[in-house]
Amino acid sequence: MKSQGSPLDKPLKGVIGDRTAAVFEKAFGYTTAGDLLRHYPRRYILRGELSDIEELKEGDEATVVADIKKVNLRRANGRVILEVIITDGVAEMSLTFFNQAWREKQLKVGMRGMFAGKVGVFNKKRQLSHPDYEILPEGGDEDEATAAFAGKALPVYPATSKLPSWKIAQSIEVALHSIDDIIDPIPLHILERFKYPTLLEAFHSIHQPSTREEAEIARERLTFDEALLLQLLLAQRKAELRSLPTIARPIRKGGLVEEFESRLPFTYTDGQKEVSGEIENDMNQTHPMHRLLQGEVGSGKTVVALRAMLAAVDTGGQAVLLAPTEVLATQHFSTINRILGPLAAAGTLGGSENGTRVALLTGSMSAATKREVLGEIASGSAGIVIGTHALLSQGVEFNDLALVVVDEQHRFGVEQRDSLRAKAKLNQPPHLLVMTATPIPRTVAMTVFGDLDVSTLRQLPSGRPAITSHVVPALDKPHFLERAWERIREEVAKGHQAYVVAPRISAHEIEEGTSEITARDREVAAAMGVILDEPADPKTMATVEELAPALALGSLKGLIIAPLHGRQTSELKEETMRAFTDAKIDVLVSTTVIEVGVDVPNASVMVIMNADRFGVSQLHQLRGRVGRGKVPGLCLFVTEAADDSPAMERLNAVASTLDGFELSRIDLEQRSEGDILGRAQSGTQSHLRLLRVLRDEPLILEARDVAVEMIESDPELKLSPELAREIAELRAEEAASFLDKG
């Protein structure tokens, strides 16, 4: 944390020099002294310890502490080659220098040093070509450098080829010496409560610790800072929402909700009853509901949300359901109309007196259709409005927006929710219900969704059949893939239907819904200690446009097959989904546009091609599209990943359990904190260097308690001006991020 005018705001070029500062900015984006001081060590090495060479992989940017075992100077093809063999006592690697014979005088057998560079492999042996290095002082030497080094923990930093670990350490030492004092943003009584060092002490201790224990205390203090900042932001936002006035939306006796429930062909589960009660209580209040509804795939969230929407309509208001894709919006439109029946046909022959109208608005509608729908929304004749982000655009006006339901929160940020809320009547913000079928661990709920009250649906409706999952290793056992196509034929012969999911639309497109990982992304990720999956060869990845005709002419010849993807017209997607729902299509070959919300009870089998290209939660969501009727579901994960790869480990984990909460923890462990926290709270990502939502759960709980106490007693943080400025900075970054997105 830093404050305006703080020494931490000093431009980096004025602290470590223009040239070095430029290298840090290019490598890490750092521009101030505070940025540099928050480049924390990845680990520490005590004097006498060596690095584990065996753990190094080709392509790693590594800093190795090792002993020099052998030095050999030779000539080959007119060049002088100096080869130095270093060892950690278990494994060896070579350092190679071309035409630099003079280094033989610096690198002597028996010396210990730090060696940094990109790991290569030559003749099956690890090597560093032209590495940077620093020879560590001898233990018996009594000069100042040795005295400073002896007995201390040596920090090892996330590094790049231009910035090896010790150069970073030298720059940080200069930055530390340039700062005399910092106003600590954390109040003294909180530091004393947790026995934390001051901020300046923490910076010194994490970068130049006398012991590992000292470093760990400093790291805990700095991690607490990050957690507290997040929790203060969320607690303040939650308090502000509770202070807003709005219209209570109680359920009307003898109204739409009661008639809807009397027509339901099933009874609510105990979980649905409990969650419906929580939502009903929230909507009875004169401050807006702000609730997250999370639940397992197929747990009945849509019916619970629909009940809330009907309660809003009962009071003369309108409810809007915001979906992330046109396919899902259209599916919700069809599902809600089917569930409501006559209740969705107000003003028409056969419509209920208590009924309403359901409208659909998407970006690809014709201008004439859009004008008609916009008129129904503005007049209030459409009580329930369903659509995509098109509902956020200008020109969409509501008569009385009472409730906003956002489906799949991870597809939308805070700003998008706020934009839709702003369409309600002046000073009367609507109630908000956010739904996700991706179960969320408690710590994520406290950090990403900390401004929301949380309801959880774990219980599945009785009679729901099981789903069986298997991994199909197509590379080693191609006959397994042929068996997968046979299983589709068998299910279709029984009168059922199938999905085949591909990660790409065509050979010329990147995966739908994902961004391409560049070489620069991999370099920066590796520098920060994160190894990204290797990119798949596009030629080996299945595409909808190639797979659909290939199956129609080959393994699934004779079956009715149709493609579905996000670049088709809205009319074609809607027509295809309607035909599949009506069982006029046997096999739907699709991208992940069917990931959430699509409900075709007759679909019993799914084959996911290149399944290793999908994340844990995404695989769980896709699998949830089968087994929704009265017959068991089967999901087959086809992959060419190696048996010992992280991708295969991920697939086996998904195949082994249907517990979404367990899978969410696995998913969380494999993702970066920036992806988890920055996705929903843009602006916070750059502030999170140490916080890990799984590892730091106890600390996050403490930070939340402190944040709630502080906001309850001092809502605007007037007694903590440094923290108030930091929160204001975060909010400004969120707003700027939203504007940048257009």
N, C-alpha and C positions, 0 to 999 in steps of 0.2 A: 504494500500500500504506500502511496505517496501523497503529498499535498502540494497545492500550488505554491510555487516559490521554494519548495523544499530542495535541499542539496541533491535529492534523488532525481530532480528535474534537470540537473546540469546537462547540457548537450555533451554527448559522448566524445565528440571531436575535441572539446576543450579539456577533457580529462586524460585521454590516452593518445591524443594526436590524430590529425586528419586521416592519415593513411590507414592506420590500424582501425579507426572507427569506421571507415568506409568498408573494410573487410567484414567487420561484425554486422554492419547494416545489410550488406549483400547476403551474408550467410544466414543470419537469424532475424533480420529486421529490427535490430536494436538501434536506438537513437539517443538514449539517455543513460546516465550513470545507474539509475534504478533498474533499467532493463538489464544491464550487464550484471548487476549484483543479484538479479533473480535468475541468472544462468547457473543453476545449482549443480553441485557434483552428482554424478550418477552413482558413484561408490567411492570407497577410500581403500588405500593400501597402506598397511603399517610397514615400517621399516623391517626388512627381512622377508616380506611377503612377495610372491611373484604372481604374474597373471597366468591364467589357464589358456595356454596356446591351443589345446585340443578343441576348445569351444569355438574358435574362430572359423568363419565361413568365407568362401571366396566372395569378394565384393564388399566385405565389411570395412568400414573406416575404423581402425583399431588403434588403441594405445596400449602397448605391451610393456610390462616391467619384467626384464629378464637378464640373465647373465650371458656374457660373451664367452662362447665355448671354443670357437675356432675362427681364425682370420686367414684368408687365402687371396693373394694377389696374383693374377695371371693375365696373359694376353691371348686374344682370339680375334681373328679377322681384322687385325689392325687396331683393335680397341683394347684398352686396359680395363679389366674387370676386377673389382674388389668384392669378394663374397665373404660375408660375416655370418657365422652360425651362432644363433642365440638359443638359450634353453631355459625352461622353467623347472627343470629337474624331471619332467615327465615327457614332454614333447619338445620338438625343435622346429625352428623355422629359419629361413635365410634372409639376409639383407643384401641387396645387390646394388652396387654403385658402378656406373660406367664412366671411364676417363676421369676418375677422381682418386688417384693413387695417394694423394696427400692425406686422405682420411685414415689411412693405415696407422698414422701416428696418433690419431685420436682414439681409435677403437682397438683396445688391447684385450687379450685373453684374460679373463678373471674380473673384468670391469662389469659393473651393473648399471643399466641405463633404462630410460624410457624411450621407446621407439614407436613412431606413429606413421601410419600411411594406409593405403588401401591394400587389403589382402588379395594376393593373386595365387595361382597354383601353377607350378611348372614341374613336370615330371612327377606329378602326384604329391608334391611337397609344397607347403605354404611358404610364401615369400612376400617381402615388402621391397618394392623397387624405389630407390632414392628416398628412403624414409627420412622424416625429421627425427632428431633424437636429442636427448640430453643425458649426459653421463652423470650419474648420481655420485655425490661425494663419498669418499672412503669413511668407514665408521671410526677409524682411529685418528683421522685428521681433526685438528682443533681449530680450524679457521671458522670464520663467522658463518659461512654457508652450511658447514657440517653441523655446527651447533644448532642452527635454525631447523635443520632437517631431522636431526637425531631424535628418536622417540615420538615424532609427530605422525599423525595420520596424513597421508598424501592424497589429495583429492584427484579424482579422475573425472573429467568433464565430458559431456556430449561434445564431440569434436567433428571437424571437417578436415579435408586435406590441406586447406589453407590456414586452418586454425587448430593445430594440435593441442592436446590437453594442457601442456605446460605453458604454452603461449597465452592460453585463456587464463590460467592461474596468475601469470605475471600481470596481465591487464587488470584482473580483478584486484590484485594487491595494490596497484596504483590507484584504482577507484576507491578502495577502502581508505587509503591514506589521504585522499582528497576530501574526505567527509569527516568533520569534527563532531557534529551532533545532528540528530534527527528528532523532530517532534513525533513522539510515538502516537499513532492513531488509536491504539487500544488503551482504554482508561486504566489507570494504575491499579484500581481495586480488582479488575479482571486479571491483570498480570499476576497480582499477589494471590488471587484465588487459585490459579492454576500453576503458580510457581514458575512462570515463564520469564525468560530474560527480556530486556528491552529490545527494540527493533535493531538498533545499532549493534548491540551485543550479539544478537542472533546472526546478523550478517557476518560478523567477524568469526563467530564460532562455527558456522556452517562451511565457511571457505578456508579457515585456518585453525582447525580444532587442535587442541592439545591431546584430546582423547576422542575415541568414537562416541563415548557417552555424551560428551559435550556437544558433538555434532548432532546427535539424535535429539537432544533437548531443543537445540536451535531449529532443527527441521520440524519438530512438532509445533513449535511456536509459529513458524512461518506457514505451515499447513493450516493451522488454526486460523490465521489471518484470512486465508483464501476461503475457508469454510464460513467464517463469520461474515465476510463481505457478501457472499451469496445469500446466506440466511437473512441478513439484514435487508437486502434488496427484496427478497420474497416476503418477509414479514411486513415490511413497509407497504408493499403493494397490496398485500392481503388486508391490512388495516385500512388503507385508502378505499378499497372496494367495499368494505363493510360500512364505511362512513357515507357511502353514496345512497341517496334515497331512490326507491323504485316502487313500482306498483306490486302489491301482493297478488298472487294468482292462485287462490284456493280452488279446490275442486267443487264444482257446483252440484248440489244435490239434485238428482234426477236429470243430470246433464249428459254431455257427450262421453265423459269417462265411464260413467256407470253403464250406459248403453253399450259402449265398446266392450267392457268386461263381461257383460251378460252374453255377448255373442261369441266370446272366445271358445274354441273347441278344446281347450286344455286349461289346466289350473296352473297358477304361478308356482314356481319352486319356492322354498323357504327363503333362498337368497334373493330372488326377485321381489318377494314381499318386503324383505328388510330394506333393500336398496330403494324400492319405490316409496317406502315410508320416509327415508332420509331426504329424497328429492321433494316429496310432497311438503315436508316440514320446511325445507329451504324456500320453496316457492310461496309459502304462506307468510314469509317475512317481508318487511318493507325495505330491506337492503338486498342487492342482487345475489342470487345463488352463484357460486363459482366452484363447481364440483367436477371431479374426474371420475368417470365410471370405467373401471378396468375389469376385464373378465376373460376367461378362457374362450377359445374359439367355440362357438355354438352354445354359449351359456345363456343366451336370450337377452342380450343388451338392447337389441333393436326394439323389442316389445316394451321394455322398460322406458326407453327413450320416447317411444310413440305415446305411451300413457302420459308422460310429462308434456308432450306437444299438444295433446288433446286437452289437458288441463289449461294450457295457455289459451287455446281457442275458446274454451268454455267461458272465459272471462271477457271475450270480445277481442282478444289479442291474436297475434300471428306467431307462428313458430317457423324457424328456418333450420334446415339440415344441410350442413356444408360437407361435401365429400371431396376427396382428393383427386378423383378421376371421373371422366364422363361415364365410363362403364359402370363404376360404382354408383354414381348419382342416378343413372337410369335404372340400375337394379333396385336401388332403394325406392324409387318412384313406383316401379312395378310391384314390389313386395308390399309397400304400404297401401297401395290401392287394393291389392288382393286381400290383405288382412282386414281393411276397413269395409270393403264391399260397399253397401248402400250408404255407409257413413261418409264415404269420399265422393258422393254424388249429389250434394246439396243443390237444389234448384232444378234437378232433372227428374224425369219420370222414373219412379222407383227409388228415388233418393230418400234418405231419412230426414225427418223434420229437424232432428238434432245434429244433422251432418254438417260437413264443410266441403271445401274443394282443395285438391292437392295439385300444385303447379310444379313444373320442372323447368329450370332455366340453365342452359349450358352455353358455352362460348361459340359453339359451331352451329347453333340454330340459325335458320334463315331470319332475315330482318323482319319480315312480316310476322312470323311466329313469335319472335322475341318481343315485338311491340305489343302483341296480344297478351302475352304472359306478364309483361311489365305493367300493363293496365290492370290485370287481375290482382297483382301484388299491391299496387298503389291504392286501389279501391278497398282492399281488405277482403274481397270475395274469396281469394285464395287464403285459407287459414293456415295451410301447411305449404311451405315453399322448399323445394329440394334443388340443389345445384352445386356447381363447382366454384372455383375462385371467381367465376364471372359475377357472382353475387357481391363481390367486393368492389366492383367497378362503379364508376359514376353513372348516374341515370337509373340506378335501382333504388326505388323509394318504397318504404313500407307504410301502411296505414297506422299500424300499432305493433311494433316488433316487441313481443313479450318474452320469447325464449330463443336462444341460439344453441343449436346442437352441432358440435364439431366432431365428425367421425375421423378416427385415426389421427390423433393429435400430433404424432411425430412428423406428419406431413406439413404442419402449419406452425408458424411461430407466434410469439406473443403479439407482435404488431398486427398480424392478419386477423387475430381474434378481436383486437381492439378496433380495427377498421370496421368490422361488421357490427360491433356493438355501437359504434358511433352513428349507425343508421336508425337507431331508435329515437323516440321522442326526446326532445331537449330535456336534459336533467333527469331522465327516467331510463337509465340503462336497462337492458333486458337481463333476464336470468341466463346463466351460461352452464351448459352441460357438455363436457368433453368426453368422448368415448375412445377407447383403444382396446383392441383385441390382443395387444402385446402385453402380457403381464409384466409388471414393473416391480423390481426389488424395492424394499423399503427405503434404502438410501437414495435411490434414483428419484423415487416419489418425493423425498424430502428436499432434493436439490433441483431437479428439473421442474417438478410440478409443486413446489412448496407453497405457491400462492393459491393452490386448489385444495378443497376438502376431497378426501379420497373415499370412494365406495368400491368394493370388490365383489365380483361374482365368480365364485369358484365352482359352484354346483352346476352340473349339467342336467338338462331335463331327463327324467327317467325314460328308459327305453332306447336311449341313444346308442347305436351299435359302436363297436370298437373299430379302430383304424389300425391296420397292420402296416409296418414300414420295413423296407429292406433296402440295403445298398447294393447296387448292381455295378460291379467292377468291369466295365466294358472293355478296357484295354487288355486285361489279362484273360478275361473269360467272355469273348464276344458272343458265345452261344447263350449267355445269361440275358443279353439284350434281346436276342430273338425270342427268348422265353417271355420277356416283358410284353412284346407285341402279341404273342399268343394269349397272354392273360387278358389283354384288351379284347381280343376276338371272343374269348370265352365269356367275358362279362357282357359284351354286346349281344351275344347269342342268348343270354338270359334275359334280354330286354333292358339292360342298363346302358350307361354312357360313360365316356372317358375324357379326361383332359390329358394333353401332352403339352408340357411347358418348355419353351426354349428361351435362352437368355437374350437373344437378339432378334430384331425384325428381319434384317438382311445382312449380307456379308459386308455391306458398306457402312453399317451403322454400329455405334457402340451400344452396350447393353442399355435397354430402356430403363429409365429411372435411376441410372448411375452416372457418375462422372468418370472420365478417363484418368487413370493414374499415370502421370508423366514421369520421365526419368528424374526431373527436378524434385517431384514429390517424394520419390524413393530416397534421393540423396538427403533431403531435409529430415525425412522420417528416420533414416538410419542414424543421422547425427544426433537425433533426440532419443535414440535407443529403441525405436519401433521398427520392426522388420515387416514390410508389407508383402502380401502374397505376390508371387511372380505373375506377370500378366500371362493370360492364356493366349496361345496362338489363335488369331481370329479364324484361320482356316479350319481349325478343329472344333470350333464352337457352333452349336446347332443354331439355325435361324428358322423363323416361322415360314418365310417365303420359300426356302429350300426344302424344309422338312415336310410340310403339308403335302406338296405334290409327290415327293419321294415315297411317303407312306401310302398315298392313294394309289400309286402305281406298283408298290412293292409289298411290304409286310402286312399292310392293312387294306389291300386291294379288295374292292367290293363293298367297303364300308363308306358311309356318308361322312366326309371329312370337310371341315371348314376352318379357315384361319381367322384369328382375331388379334388385333394389336392397336396401339394407340395412335397410329398415323392413318388409320382408316377414317372415313367420314363418320360423323355422328349417326347418320341414318343407317349406314352399313353395319356399324357396331351394334346399334339397337336391334336391327333386323336379325343379325346373327345370334345375339343373346336370346332373343325371343324364340327363334327357331330351336336353339339348343334347349331352352327351358321347356318347350313343347315337345321335346324328344324327336324332332325332325332331323337332328344332326346326331350322328353316333359319336364322333370324336372331334373335340375342339382343340386345335393346335394354336396355342396362345403364348403371348409374353406374360409378364407379371401383372397385366391389367386385371386379371381375375384373382389377384392376391387376397383381397379383402371384400367382404360383403356379398359376393356372388353366392347365391343359394339355389342350387339345383338338386333336390333330394334324390333324383334318379341317377346321379353321377356316382359311380362306385369305385373307379380306379383312376389314378393319376400317375403319369410317368414324367419326371423332371429331368430333362437333359442338362448335361454339364452342371449338375447339382452343386458341385464344389464352388461355382461362381456366385452362389447365393449365401446370405448370412443365415445364422441360426433362426432368428425370429421370422425371417422371410420364408424359410422352408416350413416352419411350423404354421404360418399363415396359409401358405399354398396348400399344405396337406389338409388343412381344415375345410377345404372345398369339397372333399369326399366324405362319405359316411354320414351324410346329413339326413338321410331317409331312414328306411327300416332295414336296409341291408348293410353288412359290414363294409368298411372302406379299405382300399389297398393303395399305398403310396410307394413308388419305386424311385430311388435316387440314383440316377445313372451318372457315373463319373469315370474319368481316366486318371484320377489322382493316384499317386503312389500309396501303397499300404501304410507306410510310416510317415506320411505327410500330415501337417496340421489340418489340411482340408479334409482328409479321410477321417481324422479324429473327430472333427466337427460333424461330419455326416453320420458317423456311428453314434455320436451322442444324441442327435435328433432322432435317429431310428430307434434308439433304446427306450425312449420315454415319450409319453403324451402330456407330461406335466409342463405346462407353459411357464410356470414360475421357476422351475428348475432350469429350463432352457434359457430363460431370460438371464439367469446368473452366468451361464456359460457364454452367452452372447456378450454380456457386459465385460467378462474377463478378456474377451478377444478384441474388443474395440478400444479406441483411444478415448481419453477423457474429453478431448475437444469435440469429438463426434457426438458423445453422449450429452455433454452439457452445453456445448455451443449450438447444437441444432435447435434447441427450444429456447435458449436464453442467449441469443446473439449478443455479443458485447462482453460476455463473461469468458469466452474461450481464451483470449490472450492473457487473462489474469490467472489462469490455472496452470501452475507449473508443478505443484507437489500433490495436490489433492487427488485421491483415488477413492471413488465412491464405495467400493467394496471393502478395501483395506481399512479405510478411515471411518467406518461407521460409528464407533464410539465417539470419536472427535466431532463428527458431524452432529451427533445428538447433543453434545455439549454446546456446540456453537449455536444450534437452533434454540436451545433453552436460553442462552445468553441473549440472542437476537430478540426473542419474544419479550423477555424482561425489559430490554432497552427500549423497544418500540412501544410497549405498553406505558412506560413511565415517561418517555420522551419521543413521541411519534416522529418529529422532524429532526431528531438527533442534534438539537441545539446545544446540548451539553457535550457533544462529541463532534466538533466542527470538521476534524480531519476525516472522520468516517463519512460524514454528510457529504463532503466534497467528493469523496471516492464513489459514493453511491450515485451522485449527480453525474459523474464522469461515465459510469457504467450505463446509465440511462441515456446519456447523449450518444454513446456508441451504439446502443440498440436502435435509437431513432435514425442515426446516420446509416446504419446497416440496412434498415427498412427502406430508406429513401434510395439508397444505391441499387436496391433490387427493383426499383421502379414500381 
